[in-house]
Structure formats: structure tokens, C-alpha cells
């Protein structure tokens, strides 16, 4: 991937994450604001303060994502995080929230806790902000993953009717077949996904290797 292409993809991914992360964290910040001291008494001032904090929270979620890219060496790890991905989200989210709370409450004294805020024993930090960073990153990445797979299905797997294809039709050096192995066209009512690849006119890769078109295509 060229550097220009990488920057473009990285910008789109970062924007998509922030579009979800900032509003969701804002809702969480507003919901837990009554458990903090130092929150402005004016409603709009409180909204402004929570808005600023939600941007910082969104950047933390973005940091969790890009940290995962470096660890897993995979830009798409958030689409199917698995155990290691969720473990990464949990550990980094816990670490970030604890560090921020310890510095903001005890070192910088930017805010404090009311009695309604449950504290984590041994750490003295609020439970709610820690749960925020444990809960929201997976919630934020979930709709992005669904959007990703729907995009792939829409652009790579358009549905075609088998009756519209001739039996034994070749695409990219492969013979189209139904999932059960029968030639496409044997059953006019059968429907199957056909992968539409961005391929050379000959239906092959640049080096002459035929494209593999997924489950509906089998090598003859």
C-alpha cells in the first residue's frame, strides 16, 4: 500500500471511529456528571465541559485502535477482534482510564468524586469512568464492523440468478458453480453470491494467476 493510500485509509478509519466515539462518550459523560465535584452549575457550561471531555475520550478510543494496529499489525483487527482483541481493548482501556483519573483527581485536582461515585478498592479512582473505557470501545467498534461487512457484501457479493448464467460459465479462468458443486444454470431458481473482483480484462492477476471468486467458483 502506497503512503498516499495509507494516509487516505487511516484518515477515513479515524474519522469513522471519532464519529461514533465522541457522541457515545458525551452521553456517558453527561450521565455520570452528577457523581463528580467541580462540574459547572450552569447546564450549558456543564454540556461544554462534558463535550471537551468526550473529545478526549474519543481520542483515547482512537489510541486503542491504532495501538492495536501496531500490536496486531492489522488495520482490520477491530472487525473481528477475537479474544486477543477484546483483551487489548480491556487492558488498554483500564490503564488509560486509571492514569487519567489519578492525575486529574489527585495530582491536577481538576475534579473530584461525590459520595455517589463508587471507588475501586486499592486504586481510589471512580468505577464509572473505568467502566466507560472498558465498555464503550467494543460498543463503538461493533457498528463499524457491521458497516464494514455490509460494505463487503454489497460490493463484493452481489446476488445473481443462476438461471441467467450459462452452465460451466468461466470467469477469470474459473468455472462458476453452485455451493453444492453443480454447474451454475442447472437450477433457474437457485441464487448464489457472485464475487465481483477488480481484476484485469483477462480475468487474471497481473502475473497471470486466475482470481479466486469465493465459494460459488471452483477450479475446473
Secondary structure, 3 states (H helix, E strand, C coil): CCHHHHHHHHHHHHHHHHHHHHHHHHHHHHHHHHHEECCCCCHHHHHHHHHHHHHHHHHHHHHHHHHHHHHHCCCCHHHHCHHHHHHHHHHHHHHHHHHHHHHHHHHCCCCEECCCCCECCCCCCEHHHHHHHHHHHHHHHHHHHHHHHHHHHHHHEEEEEHHHCCCCCEECCEEEECCCCCECCCCCCCEEEEECCCCCCCCECCCCCECCCCCCEECC
